[in-house]
Amino acid sequence: MKAPDFDYHRPETLAEALDLLARHGEDAAIIAGGQSLLALLNFRLAAPERLIDIGRLTDLKSLSEDHGHIEIGGLLRHCDLQASPLIARELPLLHKAIGHIAHPAVRHRGTIGGSLAMADPAAELGACCLALDGEFLLVSLQNRRWVAAADFFLGVYQTALRADEILAAVRLPKRRPGSIGIFDEIARRRGDFAMAGLALAAQTGDGGLSDVRLALLGVADRPILAGKTMAFLEGRPINEARIDEAAALIAGEIDPPEDPAYPPAYRRHLTGVLLRRALLELCS
């Protein structure tokens, strides 16, 4: 199929792009890498009257560190993040996850802001930002606001992003001494959307894990935190018996959607397998 007709705008500045959004709002769609939107257009699942191409907004392609945080511009591509020594050093969880995103061709076009704004429940980056307790800068012509990752994802392809806003930046805490970050997912084939995935961030010490944040993808209508399992792991040493208990607990606290290809019971099983693998990695 072919995309429906639309008007095309290519602003040179962020202010110009925000002005277009302010004037056209619900009738417009932002395009950056286009890895999700173009498919929706071609299948007639989206039919905006206008496309606003923000690919020339160089201000949104920055990467910096400041006051214990890394700030990532919304237009940085997945491959840019994967190649960055700063990301590898300070955000190893994010760095590990990027290699699971689709295929190299997609990673060379897709952007972090576009992926987060799309809010696919099986996408890797949303779960990573949730595990890392990140926040997103949403800007409009009249306002700028930071929204926590935990408050940003509202449902399948639904976010706190308003029609006149652009996701301009992502802010994530830098790695602390003793911190660990593990990412893993299970898909039918490498590059497919995950049937289930896990992003684990925590501090390690003699007493076990602390500041545990365990985010899941592909098992709900949005990336979610496994709160009961996080509380169970907090402040306890990891051993085989505790790994078995944690795997059973996490499988019981999620309620995956019905899917004829991957029934909820199967996704619960996979989530337990992923947590077991992650905790065994910590013990090795």
Number of C-alpha atoms within 10 A of each C-alpha: 8 10 15 14 11 12 10 13 17 15 18 14 15 20 14 16 23 21 17 19 23 17 11 15 16 14 13 23 20 22 18 25 24 18 18 16 19 16 15 14 17 14 14 13 13 15 18 16 15 20 20 19 19 22 18 15 19 14 13 20 18 13 18 12 15 10 7 12 17 21 21 23 24 28 27 24 22 23 19 17 21 19 11 12 12 17 22 15 12 19 23 21 25 25 23 19 23 20 17 22 20 18 13 14 10 18 22 15 17 23 26 27 25 23 22 25 21 18 23 23 26 24 23 31 24 30 31 33 25 27 27 27 16 21 22 26 20 21 21 21 17 10 9 13 13 16 16 18 25 18 12 21 25 15 15 15 14 16 17 16 18 13 16 23 23 24 23 20 24 25 23 23 19 21 21 12 8 10 17 18 24 22 26 20 23 20 13 9 9 14 14 14 21 24 19 27 27 30 32 25 25 23 19 18 13 8 11 15 22 19 15 23 24 29 24 32 27 26 25 20 20 24 33 22 21 18 14 14 22 21 15 15 22 17 18 15 16 17 13 12 8 16 20 15 15 22 22 19 16 23 22 16 13 19 14 19 15 12 9 7 8 13 12 18 16 15 24 22 16 20 28 24 19 22 28 19 16 19 20 14 10 14 11 5
